[in-house]
Amino acid sequence: MPLLRDLVHMAPSASDHHPALRCAVGVGVPLFVVLLLGRLDLAVFATFGAFAGIYGRNEAHRPRLATQLRGGGLMFAVILAAALTARADVGPWGLVLLTSAVAGLGTFLAGLFRLRPGGSLFHIFAFAAIASVPVQPPLGQGLMTAAATVVFAVALGQAGNLWPSHRTGWRRAPADRPTARHLAALGREAALYVIAALLAGSAATLLGIGHTYWAMVAATVPLVGQSARARVTRGLQRLLGTVAGLVLTGLILLPGLPAWQLVVVIAVAQFAAEMFILRQYALAQVFVTPLALVSTELAHPTSPAGLLTDRAVETGIGAFVGIALVLALHLRQRAVQTRSRTA
């Protein structure tokens, strides 16, 4: 019963519509621009550049600016690495290894920069999705698109300064230097993300499923939380929300909507996902799923049925790996505690 209650619990609202609107505009406007330019091959660069806007959602304007610059800079570095990897033709196993490395490095740097949301879920997604694109646009154009979108997202984060009633203090917060203990904890967390991503990516690759990075992303979801129960709950919410999201995605993709309508869908899904991501993770996943899949389909159309199947299977693989890893660590910690009490 406690687990069931956790699965359906809805946290109170905290003016979520403000960051949700910023994120929706942050991704919708750049996608409309590349659509009008007839350059949908740049859409994936615009989509991931817009991820800079998810950071610092409830911070005052000055710390939000610093947070989004760090988050956007890290995302741009991931996009650059992904574009270069795509040109190197590393193969499926090379991609799994490199994406696992990104999972660990992204987690460490996100913790070092004190980014929220933490972890490397977005970095895994961005790196592997871009590196998997078979036909790449010119490198300079892709990076310019990503950089422009990052700048646009950061500018939106400061838009509240235009209204006196929404302005916040501009006082600089004191720097918080990381301690050796903090760095060691970040190293352990990064290693955990590497293991989860590597196991899930290897399983999906061995099974010959497309889009292996979806399994790697799902495997890292249960690693967020303060307790084993909270982590398992998050993994189950990812699984349940994805199933419902696939139904919604099917209703969107199967009719064959024109590109401009897909851009509207992406912006609306981004808004809805940000509305619920801190309140009810499973419900947020109902909108994250079409957001991710429609973004992929916009830039590189494929068979919707195959896309939905891959997402379902890989999310199941990743959730299983992540939850199993969390439970294994929990049992190990309990065994260590039991031995220390009896010693």
Disulfide bonds with the S-S distance in Angstrom:
none
